[in-house]
Amino acid sequence: GAMAAERALAMVTCTAPVNIAVIKYWGKRDTDLILPINSSLSVTLHQDQLKTTTTAAASRDFTEDRLWLNGAEVDVGHPRVQACLREVRRLARKRRGGSEDAATLSLAYKVHVASENNFPTAAGLASSAAGYACLVTALARLYGVEDELSEVARRGSGSACRSMMGGFVQWERGERPDGTDSLAQQVAPETHWPELRVLVLVVSGDKKPVGSTAGMQTSVETSPLLKHRAEVVVPERLAQMIRHIRERDFEGFGQLAMRDSNQFHATCLDTFPPIFYLNDLSRHIIALAHRYNAHHGHTKVAYSFDAGPNAVIFALADTVDEFVEVVRRSFPPATNGDQFVRGLPVGSAVPPQELLSAVVTEPVPGAVQYILHTKPGPGPQLVDDPSQHLLGADGLP
């Protein structure tokens, strides 16, 4: 019809957040549908500091589906990308009940997708979670689909289903073999705990030694500790963690986050051959956090590590300035003294000498590249400003 002719190019741009699990996901019971062996719980981080931006466009003039990541064209045939495309198109078809209205986008049109991260990819900063959450959100907007999208995002990357919501999010393991009950649900919005802050200590921007996908399946096959974790430990911890979040109990939240991170890395060691995601610097940071808490006599900072050496530190706002200074003294920045702290502002602090003597034992210069200060934030957002599109009017970056 006339409408379709005018809409030569339909374009939509979205952003999506990174999330950090405090009760870890590790291990699938179905590798195709991406169904986990245990439920998990995460904190969605604010997109002002960490986000993926994705533009999806469709046109009758496109001859094939194409995908660009951080400016470079990549293979759109990746099975997980295909799964997301297929699922969104299926939902669109279902929604229309077979009727092709001239005002709606033809499902026969090919799509061009461009995606960019404002942080290093694959550095253990959950880029796949933000990336697939963003891809699914953009495609769903393009096709006018508003269904339960966490299930679609899960087909791209398990943790991506948790990036479909803001605040504190649980990925329910589900029981059904078809995965229709393996979904994300919000435990509390980002506004629930306004004092909570997050510090990402970037020790390395390198790719991880063993990708999560391969690593977790080796763990499922070889680690008896992982089986015990999934069946016995996690269900109890998940209930406790939800309670700590609801009550804004940082002591409980922080202790459990550290214990769960440590157990996840223990299952990596229990994998055969073993997987090492933490390095000496990670262990330095762990020891520093424990000394800091011990000096104060309660849990003021809590670490969590995903499949990589970068530390994520949770703290309340009133702890940030002092702890950042402690990190600065423990890992004196090599050169970028000005660029050492990024993200939300951090005030200057002069920690008491007794704290420094007790906590800063042997400084390791240059070990921490930089600290990113952020906080919990909302789920995926639609970008209204057309100047922010990553694709031009010709549908190319």
SVG drawing of the C-alpha trace seen along z (x, -y; Angstrom):
<svg xmlns="http://www.w3.org/2000/svg" viewBox="-5 -16 60 51">
<polyline fill="none" stroke="black" stroke-width="0.4" points="0.0,0.0 0.9,-3.7 2.0,-3.5 4.5,-0.8 6.1,-2.8 6.6,-5.8 8.1,-3.8 11.1,-2.9 13.2,-2.7 12.0,-1.9 14.6,-2.5 14.8,-2.3 17.5,-2.8 17.7,-1.4 20.1,-1.2 20.5,1.7 22.4,2.2 25.0,4.5 24.1,6.6 26.3,8.2 25.0,11.4 25.2,11.6 23.9,15.2 25.8,16.6 24.5,18.4 27.0,21.1 25.8,24.2 23.1,25.0 20.7,28.0 19.8,27.2 22.5,25.6 20.2,24.9 17.4,23.2 19.9,21.8 18.1,23.2 20.2,22.9 20.9,25.5 20.0,22.9 18.2,19.7 20.3,16.5 20.0,12.9 21.6,9.8 21.9,6.0 21.3,4.0 23.9,1.3 23.2,-2.3 23.4,-3.0 25.1,-6.4 28.3,-4.5 27.9,-1.1 25.6,-0.5 25.1,1.1 23.4,-1.0 21.8,0.8 20.1,-0.5 17.9,1.8 16.6,0.9 14.4,2.7 13.9,1.9 12.5,3.4 15.8,2.4 18.0,4.6 19.1,7.8 20.3,9.6 20.3,9.4 23.6,7.6 25.2,6.9 27.9,4.5 29.6,4.6 31.6,1.5 31.9,0.4 33.1,3.7 30.8,6.1 30.4,9.5 28.7,12.7 24.9,12.3 24.7,16.1 25.8,16.7 23.3,19.3 22.4,17.1 21.8,14.0 19.7,16.1 17.7,17.4 16.8,13.9 15.9,12.7 13.8,15.9 12.0,15.5 11.1,11.8 9.8,12.4 7.8,15.4 6.2,13.2 5.5,10.5 3.8,13.0 1.8,14.4 0.7,10.9 -0.5,10.1 -2.5,13.3 -1.3,13.6 -2.8,10.3 -0.2,8.1 -1.4,4.6 0.1,1.9 1.1,-0.2 3.1,2.6 6.6,3.6 6.8,6.4 8.3,9.5 9.9,10.3 12.2,7.3 15.8,7.9 17.3,6.0 20.5,4.1 21.7,4.0 24.5,1.9 25.6,2.2 28.2,0.3 29.4,0.7 30.8,-2.2 33.1,0.2 35.6,3.0 33.9,6.1 34.5,9.5 36.5,8.2 34.3,9.9 32.0,6.8 29.0,8.8 29.0,7.3 27.0,10.2 24.1,9.6 23.8,6.0 24.3,6.8 21.6,9.4 19.2,7.5 19.7,4.5 19.3,6.5 16.1,8.1 14.7,4.7 15.5,3.0 14.1,5.7 11.0,6.0 10.4,2.2 11.0,2.4 8.4,5.2 5.9,3.8 6.3,6.8 5.6,6.2 5.5,9.8 7.5,11.4 10.9,10.6 13.3,11.9 12.6,15.4 13.8,14.2 16.9,12.4 17.8,15.6 18.2,17.4 21.0,14.9 22.8,15.1 21.5,16.5 22.4,13.5 20.8,11.2 17.4,12.1 18.3,10.3 19.3,7.1 15.7,6.8 14.8,5.2 16.2,2.6 17.1,2.8 17.3,6.2 16.4,9.1 15.9,12.8 16.3,15.3 13.9,18.1 15.4,21.4 12.0,22.8 11.0,26.5 9.5,27.0 11.7,28.6 10.6,26.0 11.9,23.1 8.7,21.1 8.9,20.6 12.7,19.8 12.2,16.0 13.5,12.9 11.4,11.1 12.2,7.9 12.7,8.4 12.9,4.6 13.3,1.5 16.6,-0.6 14.8,-3.2 14.4,-0.7 17.9,-1.1 19.1,-4.6 22.3,-4.4 23.7,-1.4 26.8,-2.0 29.0,0.1 32.7,-0.2 34.2,1.8 37.9,2.2 39.2,2.9 42.5,4.9 42.4,6.1 40.6,5.3 41.7,8.6 39.5,11.3 38.9,14.1 41.1,17.2 38.1,19.6 34.8,18.3 31.8,18.7 29.9,20.8 32.6,23.5 33.7,23.1 30.4,23.7 29.6,26.8 33.0,28.3 32.0,27.5 28.6,29.2 30.3,32.3 33.1,32.6 32.4,30.7 30.6,32.5 30.7,29.3 28.7,27.5 26.0,30.1 25.8,29.7 25.8,25.9 22.9,25.9 20.8,28.4 21.4,27.6 23.2,24.2 21.7,21.8 17.9,22.3 18.6,21.4 20.9,18.5 18.5,17.0 15.7,16.8 18.2,15.2 19.4,12.7 15.9,11.6 15.2,11.0 18.4,8.9 17.5,6.8 14.0,6.2 15.2,5.2 18.1,3.2 20.4,5.1 23.9,4.4 25.6,6.6 23.6,9.7 23.7,8.7 27.4,8.1 28.5,11.2 26.3,13.4 27.5,11.8 31.1,12.5 30.4,16.1 28.5,16.8 31.3,15.3 33.8,17.4 31.8,20.5 31.4,19.9 35.1,19.6 35.6,22.7 33.4,24.6 35.7,23.3 38.7,24.8 36.7,28.0 36.2,28.2 38.6,30.6 40.9,29.4 40.5,26.4 39.5,22.9 41.2,19.8 39.3,16.6 40.8,14.8 44.4,13.7 46.9,12.4 45.4,8.9 41.9,10.3 43.1,12.1 44.9,8.9 41.5,7.0 39.7,9.8 42.3,9.6 42.0,5.8 38.2,5.9 38.5,8.3 41.1,6.2 39.0,3.1 35.9,4.7 37.8,6.2 39.2,2.8 35.7,1.3 34.3,4.3 31.4,4.9 30.8,5.4 31.3,2.0 32.5,3.3 31.6,6.6 33.3,8.0 31.9,10.1 33.8,11.5 32.3,12.9 34.2,15.0 37.1,12.6 39.6,10.9 37.8,7.5 36.3,6.9 32.9,5.5 32.6,3.9 29.3,3.1 29.2,0.4 26.9,-2.2 27.4,-5.8 28.9,-6.9 31.8,-4.4 32.8,-5.2 35.1,-8.1 37.2,-6.4 37.4,-3.1 38.4,-4.6 41.3,-6.4 42.3,-3.0 42.3,-1.4 44.3,-4.3 46.9,-3.9 47.0,-0.1 47.3,-0.2 48.8,-3.6 47.9,-4.5 50.8,-4.3 50.2,-7.5 46.5,-8.3 46.1,-9.8 43.3,-12.0 41.5,-9.2 41.8,-6.7 38.3,-7.2 35.5,-7.4 31.8,-7.5 29.9,-9.1 31.8,-11.7 34.0,-10.6 34.9,-13.0 38.3,-13.3 39.0,-11.5 41.8,-11.5 41.7,-8.0 43.0,-7.9 46.6,-6.7 45.5,-3.7 43.2,-2.5 46.0,-2.9 48.5,-1.0 46.1,1.8 44.7,2.1 47.2,0.9 50.0,3.5 52.1,3.8 51.1,1.4 51.1,2.8 51.6,-0.1 49.6,-0.1 47.7,3.0 44.2,1.4 43.8,-0.3 40.9,-2.4 37.8,-2.4 34.3,-2.9 31.9,-4.3 28.3,-3.5 25.0,-2.5 21.9,-0.4 19.8,-1.6 16.8,-0.9 16.2,1.6 16.4,1.0 15.5,-2.4 14.2,-3.7 16.3,-6.5 14.1,-9.2 16.8,-11.5 17.3,-10.5 20.8,-11.9 21.8,-9.0 21.0,-6.4 24.1,-4.2 22.9,-3.6 22.5,-6.3 19.5,-6.9 21.2,-4.4 21.0,-1.8 24.8,-1.6 26.9,-2.7"/>
</svg>
